[in-house]
Amino acid sequence: MSSGISHFPVPHTLEQLPADLRERILAVQDKAGFVPNVFLMLAHRPAEFRAFFAYHDALMDRESESLTAAEKEMIVVATSARHGCLYCVVAHGAILRIYSKDPLLADQLAINHRTAPIGERQRLMLDFAFHLGAAGGALDDAWRERLQAVGFSDEDIWDIGAVTAFFSLSNRLVSLAGTPPNPEFYLMGRVPRAAK
């Protein structure tokens, strides 16, 4: 495995890893057709790998009251772009293209969510994510009222904040490690997948 994916140790083979990490990585490889570099980057600390992906799954796989999976990925792409995290913009841009079925949206959000072709509800969601993640803001009564006025519940507001906070952490870890996006991510959601 390439050592060019992290400034820190990465496994030379998956057989070096604890069984649960190896199974998780192989399941992702089976689904995606490759192993995302972030899995290998985090694998040198198994307890942190487990905690990271447990929280990731709790946030991203959770059914929200009205926040869609695509909207969660919009938060990831926009905030990751704001933090300068190429890995997360490219990887989650691919996921957003798939969920939204829009090959252009992720790029537009990464440049400027204010001019991207999204609705006012989604624009306010991203404004709030930036308020929390980039400006160090907090939820106050004015923000809660604005978000509720466009249909977000308190549970949705928590999800917006939690996704923003989690991926702010992820952005910093990827930057710390110097982990590049896998080349495969660049075409996902742009070019139809080859039939198996």
N, C-alpha and C positions, 0 to 999 in steps of 0.2 A: 504494500500500500504506500501511496506517495507521502513522503514526509513534508512535501511542499504545501500541505493543507493546514499546518499549525506550527507556531513557534514552540509548541510543547509536544511531548511524546504522543504518538498515535500508534495503535496496534499494527504490528507487521502482518499479522494474520488474524482473522476473526476467531480462530481456535484459541488464541491467547486470552480471550475475554470470558467473563462469567457467562454461564449458560443463558441467563435471562437477557443479558445485553445482546449476545449473539443471536438469540431467537428474534428479538425485536428488530435488529438490523437486517437480518435475512428476510423478515416479513416485509419490511419497507423495500428492500431490494426486489423482492418478488413482485410487489405492486407497482413500483416506479420503473424497474428495469435497471436501476443503479443505486448505489449507496450515497445518500446526501452527505457531503463532507462534514456537516455539523455533527452527525452521529459519531463519526470517527474522531473528530476534534474533542468531543466531550467524553469519549470512552476511556480516557486515561484516568478518570476519576469516577469509578462505577457508582458510588453513592450519590454523587451530584448528577450524573447521567439519569439515574432513576428518578430523583427528585425533580429535575428539570422537565423530563418528559411526562411525569405524572401530573405536574401542574399545567404543562402545555395541553395535555389531553383533557384535563378537567375544564379548562377554559374554552378550548377550541372545539371540542366535541360536544359540549353541553348544549342542550336545546334551550335557547333563549326565548323570552316571551314574544319579542318581535324583531330582535336583532338577528339577521341572517348570517349564514356562514360566509357569504360573499362580503357582507359589511364588516365582519370581523377581519377578513383579509384586507379590506380597504384600509382599516385602521393600521394593520401591520405595515402595509406598503407605504402609506403616507408618513407614518411616524419614523419608519426605518430610513426613508429618504431624508427626512429632516435631520436624523442623526448621522447621516452619511454612511449607512451600513449597506454596502453593495450586496453582500451575501443575502440578507433578508429581503431587500428590494427585488432581487432577481428570483430567489426561490419562492417567495410568497407572491410575487407578481405572476409567476407561473400558475400558482394555485388560484389566484384571483381570476386569471384569464379563463381557467377551466370552470370555476364556479359561476362566473358572470356570463360566460360564453361570449365575451367581448375581448378580441385580441389587442385592443388599443387602450382600454381603461387603465390598466396598471401603469403604463408609461405616462399617461396623462396625470394620474394621481401623484406619481413620483416627482413630476416636475412642479405641479401646482394644483392642489385640490380645489382652489378657489375658481379655477377656469375649466376644470374637468367637467364633462357632461354628466353630472350627477344631480340629484334633487336637493332641495333646500334642507330636507331632513338629514340626508347623508353629509351635506356640507357642514351643518351644525355639529353633527357627530364628530367630524374630523377637526373642526375648530376646537371643540371641547378636548379631544385627545391631545391636540397641540398645546392647549392651555395647561393641561396636566403634565404632559411629558416634556415639552420643550420650554415652557415658561415657568414651570414649577408652581403652577396654580393649584387651587383646591376647589372642591364642590361647595358652592354657597347657595343660598336661596334663589338668587337670580339665575344661576346656571341651571339649577334643578327645574325652575319654572319654564325656562326656555326649552329645555330638553323634553319635559313632559308635554309642552304645548305642541310638539311635533310628533308625539306618540310614543316616546320612550318611557318605560316604567322604571321604577327604582332599581329593579333587577337588571334591566338593560343598562342603566347608567353605571351600575357596578361593573357589568361586563365590559363596557367601553373603557372604564378606568383600569380594570384588571388586565385587559389585553394590552393597553398602552403601557402599563407598568411592566408587565412580563416581557414584552418585546423590547422595551428600553434596556432591560437586563440582558436579553439575548443579543441585542445590538452591541452592547459593550463587551460581552464575552467574545463574540466573533471578531470584533475589532482588536481586542487584546491578543487573540490567537493568530490574527492575520489570515483567517480562513476565507479562501475564495469560493465563489459559487461554482457548482459543477457546470460544465458546458451544457449538459442536457437540459438544464432549467431554461436556457435562453429560448429554446424552440417550443417548449411545452405550452399548449394552448394557442399556439400560432400555426403549427403545422399538424395536420391530422396524424394520429398515431398509426404506425404500421400494424396491420392485422397479424395476430399470432397464429 
